[in-house]
Amino acid sequence: MQIIQIGLDEALKLHEEGDREKYDAFKEKFKPKKTTDDCYTPDNIYQTVLSWVRAEYGIDGAEIVRPFYPGEDYQERAYPSECVVVDNPPFSILNEIVDFYTATGVRFFLFAPALTCMNLLGRYLGSVCCICAGAPITYENGADVNTSFVTNLDTSAARSAPDLHDLVEAVNAANLRAAHRELPKYKYPDAVLTAAALNWLSVHGTAFRVGPESAAFVRGLDAQKPAGKNIFGGGLLLSDRAAADRAAADRAAADRAAADRAAAIHWQLSDRERTIIADLK
């Protein structure tokens, strides 16, 4: 109780002092963390996935069951004959859920984490298919999760689904546009240096510095004034020499970014693995 009171006193003090930035940062510490177990699916995304499943597997007449609403116990839920579970389960117990549905013979099409869903094939190769759609979904709690699916409706072991990806991505993008005003993207001349530009150079391994004799601080450009805009966080006007050096640094960083994208570790198959492959149909 004392800890809670100390936190409340600090919050009241910040609020009374009018320090909005620190007050908002303080409140942020106490917000519940977003996890994949709290990922309730926006209805239009769920309906998009469900429509795809109906068309892909011809299950128009099947009863659709959603046992993963808050407070529901999926193991105690009644599953009508020939029903299909199409839902987004808690990812932390996905293996347990697939175990249950496999043992009980319930058909399912479940949302799954995009990068780890194939772990199920170590146990269920031949009875479960991983549909690696890599669909970006912003769930109702605000969590952004790259999502794929696992199912026993498909005879494949694993597959891609570009059409499902595209459908979900389009709906998710529309949701984001509706929820958040699209922020404008600004392009500044080489003679304008911003914190964002320097951060980008750091991320891409490129050193750049400018001395005070070659820079003048500005909060915005004259061209921005009629629109009521400015440089977020302020910026520096650079001398011609410094601007040329900055342009060279940008080119070096772009080359480094391209090289990073191209770099990849190529793993090779062992003789044992080639023998396994040779026995496959």
Secondary structure, 3 states (H helix, E strand, C coil): CHHHHHHHHHHHHHHHHCCHHHHHHHHHHCCCCCCHHHCCCCHHHHHHHHHHHHHHHCCCCCCEECCCCCCCCCCCCCCCCCCEEEECCCHHHHHHHHHHHHHHCCEEEEEEECCCHHHHHHHHECCEEEEEEEEEEECCCCCEEEEEEEECCCCCCEEECHHHHHHHHHHHHHHHHHHCCCCCCCCCCCCEEEHHHHHHHHHCCCCCCCCHHHEEEECCCHHHHHHCCCCCCCEEEECHHHHHHHHHHHHHHHHHHHHHHHCCCCCCCCHHHHHHHHCCC
